[in-house]
Amino acid sequence: MRAELAGDALRLLEDAEAAVAAGEPEHVVVALVKAIEGLVVRLRDRVLDGVVASSPAPDHVPF
């Protein structure tokens, strides 16, 4: 799933670069950047979830 999200973000980045180079309207570029940002957040969350899931839980919580 992480590789798929990263691939999607890369494709959107390439689309955004092409849109800038082609002189697309600002709203098109902004929409692409926001889509990239959303995918990056989802990718970050997946990575953090994986790290937390692989971390050993303590037997007890010291107070």
Backbone as XML, in Angstrom:
<?xml version="1.0"?>
<chain id="A" units="angstrom">
  <residue number="1" name="MET">
    <atom name="N" x="0.818" y="-1.186" z="0.000"/>
    <atom name="CA" x="0.000" y="0.000" z="0.000"/>
    <atom name="C" x="0.870" y="1.261" z="0.000"/>
  </residue>
  <residue number="2" name="ARG">
    <atom name="N" x="1.962" y="1.248" z="0.787"/>
    <atom name="CA" x="2.835" y="2.426" z="0.822"/>
    <atom name="C" x="3.454" y="2.696" z="-0.539"/>
  </residue>
  <residue number="3" name="ALA">
    <atom name="N" x="3.870" y="1.645" z="-1.224"/>
    <atom name="CA" x="4.478" y="1.825" z="-2.542"/>
    <atom name="C" x="3.459" y="2.393" z="-3.525"/>
  </residue>
  <residue number="4" name="GLU">
    <atom name="N" x="2.216" y="1.958" z="-3.410"/>
    <atom name="CA" x="1.153" y="2.482" z="-4.280"/>
    <atom name="C" x="0.913" y="3.969" z="-4.012"/>
  </residue>
  <residue number="5" name="LEU">
    <atom name="N" x="0.850" y="4.351" z="-2.742"/>
    <atom name="CA" x="0.663" y="5.758" z="-2.396"/>
    <atom name="C" x="1.837" y="6.606" z="-2.875"/>
  </residue>
  <residue number="6" name="ALA">
    <atom name="N" x="3.042" y="6.087" z="-2.704"/>
    <atom name="CA" x="4.227" y="6.818" z="-3.156"/>
    <atom name="C" x="4.218" y="6.963" z="-4.677"/>
  </residue>
  <residue number="7" name="GLY">
    <atom name="N" x="3.826" y="5.920" z="-5.384"/>
    <atom name="CA" x="3.732" y="5.982" z="-6.842"/>
    <atom name="C" x="2.691" y="6.995" z="-7.298"/>
  </residue>
  <residue number="8" name="ASP">
    <atom name="N" x="1.551" y="7.011" z="-6.606"/>
    <atom name="CA" x="0.506" y="7.986" z="-6.931"/>
    <atom name="C" x="1.006" y="9.409" z="-6.709"/>
  </residue>
  <residue number="9" name="ALA">
    <atom name="N" x="1.717" y="9.627" z="-5.603"/>
    <atom name="CA" x="2.249" y="10.958" z="-5.312"/>
    <atom name="C" x="3.270" y="11.375" z="-6.371"/>
  </residue>
  <residue number="10" name="LEU">
    <atom name="N" x="4.102" y="10.444" z="-6.793"/>
    <atom name="CA" x="5.095" y="10.756" z="-7.822"/>
    <atom name="C" x="4.422" y="11.131" z="-9.141"/>
  </residue>
  <residue number="11" name="ARG">
    <atom name="N" x="3.386" y="10.383" z="-9.520"/>
    <atom name="CA" x="2.659" y="10.698" z="-10.754"/>
    <atom name="C" x="2.003" y="12.067" z="-10.670"/>
  </residue>
  <residue number="12" name="LEU">
    <atom name="N" x="1.417" y="12.378" z="-9.522"/>
    <atom name="CA" x="0.804" y="13.698" z="-9.352"/>
    <atom name="C" x="1.856" y="14.804" z="-9.404"/>
  </residue>
  <residue number="13" name="LEU">
    <atom name="N" x="3.025" y="14.548" z="-8.837"/>
    <atom name="CA" x="4.100" y="15.526" z="-8.890"/>
    <atom name="C" x="4.524" y="15.777" z="-10.333"/>
  </residue>
  <residue number="14" name="GLU">
    <atom name="N" x="4.654" y="14.713" z="-11.091"/>
    <atom name="CA" x="5.000" y="14.862" z="-12.505"/>
    <atom name="C" x="3.909" y="15.625" z="-13.260"/>
  </residue>
  <residue number="15" name="ASP">
    <atom name="N" x="2.649" y="15.347" z="-12.927"/>
    <atom name="CA" x="1.540" y="16.073" z="-13.551"/>
    <atom name="C" x="1.588" y="17.556" z="-13.192"/>
  </residue>
  <residue number="16" name="ALA">
    <atom name="N" x="1.924" y="17.854" z="-11.936"/>
    <atom name="CA" x="2.015" y="19.251" z="-11.506"/>
    <atom name="C" x="3.152" y="19.967" z="-12.225"/>
  </residue>
  <residue number="17" name="GLU">
    <atom name="N" x="4.287" y="19.292" z="-12.360"/>
    <atom name="CA" x="5.416" y="19.891" z="-13.087"/>
    <atom name="C" x="5.030" y="20.166" z="-14.542"/>
  </residue>
  <residue number="18" name="ALA">
    <atom name="N" x="4.342" y="19.225" z="-15.156"/>
    <atom name="CA" x="3.907" y="19.401" z="-16.545"/>
    <atom name="C" x="2.895" y="20.538" z="-16.648"/>
  </residue>
  <residue number="19" name="ALA">
    <atom name="N" x="2.007" y="20.648" z="-15.675"/>
    <atom name="CA" x="1.007" y="21.717" z="-15.684"/>
    <atom name="C" x="1.676" y="23.082" z="-15.574"/>
  </residue>
  <residue number="20" name="VAL">
    <atom name="N" x="2.689" y="23.196" z="-14.723"/>
    <atom name="CA" x="3.421" y="24.462" z="-14.581"/>
    <atom name="C" x="4.141" y="24.781" z="-15.887"/>
  </residue>
  <residue number="21" name="ALA">
    <atom name="N" x="4.805" y="23.783" z="-16.449"/>
    <atom name="CA" x="5.554" y="23.998" z="-17.691"/>
    <atom name="C" x="4.633" y="24.378" z="-18.850"/>
  </residue>
  <residue number="22" name="ALA">
    <atom name="N" x="3.405" y="23.852" z="-18.838"/>
    <atom name="CA" x="2.460" y="24.125" z="-19.913"/>
    <atom name="C" x="1.686" y="25.423" z="-19.692"/>
  </residue>
  <residue number="23" name="GLY">
    <atom name="N" x="1.909" y="26.055" z="-18.546"/>
    <atom name="CA" x="1.198" y="27.302" z="-18.267"/>
    <atom name="C" x="-0.265" y="27.107" z="-17.911"/>
  </residue>
  <residue number="24" name="GLU">
    <atom name="N" x="-0.583" y="25.967" z="-17.325"/>
    <atom name="CA" x="-1.963" y="25.705" z="-16.908"/>
    <atom name="C" x="-2.413" y="26.767" z="-15.906"/>
  </residue>
  <residue number="25" name="PRO">
    <atom name="N" x="-3.724" y="26.990" z="-15.798"/>
    <atom name="CA" x="-4.236" y="27.964" z="-14.825"/>
    <atom name="C" x="-3.826" y="27.584" z="-13.395"/>
  </residue>
  <residue number="26" name="GLU">
    <atom name="N" x="-3.732" y="28.598" z="-12.571"/>
    <atom name="CA" x="-3.290" y="28.406" z="-11.180"/>
    <atom name="C" x="-4.147" y="27.388" z="-10.447"/>
  </residue>
  <residue number="27" name="HIS">
    <atom name="N" x="-5.464" y="27.411" z="-10.648"/>
    <atom name="CA" x="-6.342" y="26.496" z="-9.900"/>
    <atom name="C" x="-6.045" y="25.030" z="-10.225"/>
  </residue>
  <residue number="28" name="VAL">
    <atom name="N" x="-5.574" y="24.758" z="-11.437"/>
    <atom name="CA" x="-5.221" y="23.382" z="-11.812"/>
    <atom name="C" x="-3.985" y="22.946" z="-11.035"/>
  </residue>
  <residue number="29" name="VAL">
    <atom name="N" x="-2.975" y="23.810" z="-10.987"/>
    <atom name="CA" x="-1.743" y="23.495" z="-10.271"/>
    <atom name="C" x="-2.016" y="23.359" z="-8.772"/>
  </residue>
  <residue number="30" name="VAL">
    <atom name="N" x="-2.825" y="24.252" z="-8.236"/>
    <atom name="CA" x="-3.153" y="24.198" z="-6.810"/>
    <atom name="C" x="-3.878" y="22.896" z="-6.482"/>
  </residue>
  <residue number="31" name="ALA">
    <atom name="N" x="-4.794" y="22.480" z="-7.328"/>
    <atom name="CA" x="-5.513" y="21.223" z="-7.091"/>
    <atom name="C" x="-4.553" y="20.038" z="-7.096"/>
  </residue>
  <residue number="32" name="LEU">
    <atom name="N" x="-3.605" y="20.034" z="-8.007"/>
    <atom name="CA" x="-2.616" y="18.951" z="-8.049"/>
    <atom name="C" x="-1.737" y="18.954" z="-6.803"/>
  </residue>
  <residue number="33" name="VAL">
    <atom name="N" x="-1.312" y="20.129" z="-6.382"/>
    <atom name="CA" x="-0.469" y="20.226" z="-5.180"/>
    <atom name="C" x="-1.238" y="19.754" z="-3.950"/>
  </residue>
  <residue number="34" name="LYS">
    <atom name="N" x="-2.504" y="20.110" z="-3.849"/>
    <atom name="CA" x="-3.312" y="19.659" z="-2.702"/>
    <atom name="C" x="-3.500" y="18.143" z="-2.729"/>
  </residue>
  <residue number="35" name="ALA">
    <atom name="N" x="-3.659" y="17.584" z="-3.912"/>
    <atom name="CA" x="-3.779" y="16.128" z="-4.020"/>
    <atom name="C" x="-2.478" y="15.448" z="-3.588"/>
  </residue>
  <residue number="36" name="ILE">
    <atom name="N" x="-1.354" y="16.019" z="-3.993"/>
    <atom name="CA" x="-0.048" y="15.482" z="-3.580"/>
    <atom name="C" x="0.077" y="15.545" z="-2.064"/>
  </residue>
  <residue number="37" name="GLU">
    <atom name="N" x="-0.291" y="16.677" z="-1.498"/>
    <atom name="CA" x="-0.206" y="16.842" z="-0.049"/>
    <atom name="C" x="-1.046" y="15.799" z="0.677"/>
  </residue>
  <residue number="38" name="GLY">
    <atom name="N" x="-2.244" y="15.540" z="0.181"/>
    <atom name="CA" x="-3.102" y="14.524" z="0.797"/>
    <atom name="C" x="-2.479" y="13.145" z="0.749"/>
  </residue>
  <residue number="39" name="LEU">
    <atom name="N" x="-1.881" y="12.804" z="-0.380"/>
    <atom name="CA" x="-1.221" y="11.502" z="-0.486"/>
    <atom name="C" x="-0.003" y="11.410" z="0.416"/>
  </residue>
  <residue number="40" name="VAL">
    <atom name="N" x="0.742" y="12.485" z="0.533"/>
    <atom name="CA" x="1.917" y="12.488" z="1.400"/>
    <atom name="C" x="1.500" y="12.278" z="2.856"/>
  </residue>
  <residue number="41" name="VAL">
    <atom name="N" x="0.424" y="12.923" z="3.267"/>
    <atom name="CA" x="-0.072" y="12.746" z="4.635"/>
    <atom name="C" x="-0.496" y="11.299" z="4.856"/>
  </residue>
  <residue number="42" name="ARG">
    <atom name="N" x="-1.197" y="10.724" z="3.887"/>
    <atom name="CA" x="-1.615" y="9.327" z="4.024"/>
    <atom name="C" x="-0.406" y="8.394" z="4.080"/>
  </residue>
  <residue number="43" name="LEU">
    <atom name="N" x="0.599" y="8.668" z="3.255"/>
    <atom name="CA" x="1.817" y="7.858" z="3.255"/>
    <atom name="C" x="2.533" y="7.972" z="4.596"/>
  </residue>
  <residue number="44" name="ARG">
    <atom name="N" x="2.662" y="9.199" z="5.109"/>
    <atom name="CA" x="3.294" y="9.399" z="6.416"/>
    <atom name="C" x="2.549" y="8.626" z="7.502"/>
  </residue>
  <residue number="45" name="ASP">
    <atom name="N" x="1.222" y="8.692" z="7.483"/>
    <atom name="CA" x="0.429" y="7.992" z="8.485"/>
    <atom name="C" x="0.624" y="6.485" z="8.401"/>
  </residue>
  <residue number="46" name="ARG">
    <atom name="N" x="0.697" y="5.959" z="7.181"/>
    <atom name="CA" x="0.929" y="4.516" z="7.012"/>
    <atom name="C" x="2.286" y="4.106" z="7.564"/>
  </residue>
  <residue number="47" name="VAL">
    <atom name="N" x="3.302" y="4.905" z="7.272"/>
    <atom name="CA" x="4.650" y="4.600" z="7.768"/>
    <atom name="C" x="4.668" y="4.633" z="9.294"/>
  </residue>
  <residue number="48" name="LEU">
    <atom name="N" x="4.077" y="5.669" z="9.867"/>
    <atom name="CA" x="4.043" y="5.762" z="11.334"/>
    <atom name="C" x="3.250" y="4.619" z="11.943"/>
  </residue>
  <residue number="49" name="ASP">
    <atom name="N" x="2.140" y="4.236" z="11.319"/>
    <atom name="CA" x="1.367" y="3.101" z="11.819"/>
    <atom name="C" x="2.204" y="1.827" z="11.813"/>
  </residue>
  <residue number="50" name="GLY">
    <atom name="N" x="2.998" y="1.651" z="10.754"/>
    <atom name="CA" x="3.863" y="0.475" z="10.666"/>
    <atom name="C" x="4.932" y="0.470" z="11.743"/>
  </residue>
  <residue number="51" name="VAL">
    <atom name="N" x="5.497" y="1.636" z="12.016"/>
    <atom name="CA" x="6.527" y="1.737" z="13.053"/>
    <atom name="C" x="5.937" y="1.437" z="14.416"/>
  </residue>
  <residue number="52" name="VAL">
    <atom name="N" x="4.782" y="2.005" z="14.695"/>
    <atom name="CA" x="4.142" y="1.779" z="15.989"/>
    <atom name="C" x="3.755" y="0.309" z="16.136"/>
  </residue>
  <residue number="53" name="ALA">
    <atom name="N" x="3.223" y="-0.275" z="15.080"/>
    <atom name="CA" x="2.796" y="-1.674" z="15.141"/>
    <atom name="C" x="3.978" y="-2.617" z="15.353"/>
  </residue>
  <residue number="54" name="SER">
    <atom name="N" x="5.153" y="-2.247" z="14.864"/>
    <atom name="CA" x="6.301" y="-3.138" z="15.014"/>
    <atom name="C" x="7.094" y="-2.889" z="16.299"/>
  </residue>
  <residue number="55" name="SER">
    <atom name="N" x="6.719" y="-1.843" z="17.028"/>
    <atom name="CA" x="7.403" y="-1.537" z="18.297"/>
    <atom name="C" x="6.819" y="-2.395" z="19.404"/>
  </residue>
  <residue number="56" name="PRO">
    <atom name="N" x="7.681" y="-2.976" z="20.214"/>
    <atom name="CA" x="7.157" y="-3.790" z="21.309"/>
    <atom name="C" x="6.438" y="-2.925" z="22.351"/>
  </residue>
  <residue number="57" name="ALA">
    <atom name="N" x="5.334" y="-3.427" z="22.821"/>
    <atom name="CA" x="4.574" y="-2.713" z="23.853"/>
    <atom name="C" x="5.126" y="-3.098" z="25.216"/>
  </residue>
  <residue number="58" name="PRO">
    <atom name="N" x="5.232" y="-2.152" z="26.128"/>
    <atom name="CA" x="5.719" y="-2.499" z="27.479"/>
    <atom name="C" x="4.694" y="-3.374" z="28.196"/>
  </residue>
  <residue number="59" name="ASP">
    <atom name="N" x="5.213" y="-4.208" z="29.087"/>
    <atom name="CA" x="4.325" y="-5.080" z="29.873"/>
    <atom name="C" x="3.458" y="-4.297" z="30.828"/>
  </residue>
  <residue number="60" name="HIS">
    <atom name="N" x="3.981" y="-3.171" z="31.283"/>
    <atom name="CA" x="3.217" y="-2.316" z="32.189"/>
    <atom name="C" x="3.647" y="-0.869" z="31.969"/>
  </residue>
  <residue number="61" name="VAL">
    <atom name="N" x="2.783" y="0.018" z="32.402"/>
    <atom name="CA" x="3.082" y="1.449" z="32.285"/>
    <atom name="C" x="3.510" y="1.934" z="33.667"/>
  </residue>
  <residue number="62" name="PRO">
    <atom name="N" x="4.766" y="2.383" z="33.785"/>
    <atom name="CA" x="5.218" y="2.844" z="35.105"/>
    <atom name="C" x="4.571" y="4.183" z="35.481"/>
  </residue>
  <residue number="63" name="PHE">
    <atom name="N" x="4.105" y="4.246" z="36.686"/>
    <atom name="CA" x="3.547" y="5.512" z="37.225"/>
    <atom name="C" x="4.241" y="5.885" z="38.491"/>
  </residue>
</chain>
